[in-house]
Amino acid sequence: MTANERMWRLIELSPEALDALPIGAVVVDYSGTIVSYNDYESRLSHQAAANVIGKNFFRDVAPCTAVQAFEGRMQAFIKTTAVVSESFDYFFPFVHGAVDVTITFVRLTGKKEILIAVERVDRSPAES
């Protein structure tokens, strides 16, 4: 299954199924307001979903993402309607420990919302 096929399956998942995913899933509207925040993302960020739903992802929850490399990229993604998903690597400098991740933006069909999929990446050297 390709990455795009996996992302399309995410679009159709219920909130309970999103919580069961082994990756972070944050759904935001086009202004960056959080609509949904799954359990994995809560554990990764150390922020409870109840405390972040309705807040702006870029200003209130993850201000380190209010940069061209993340928020600017999402705004460009929103404007490019022909693109269904886009992935890139990002570094979250959490207070509780920095984390390398792969971010994937997925346009949610029929909604003015974006799924931000957050997949932790192990960048440690392979053992020989």
Secondary structure by P-SEA (a helix, b strand, c coil): ccaaaaaaaaaaccaaaaaaccbbbbbbccccccccccaaaaaaacccccccccccccccccccccccccaaaaaaaaacccccbbbbbbbbbcccbbbbbbbbbbbccccccccbbbbbbbcccccc
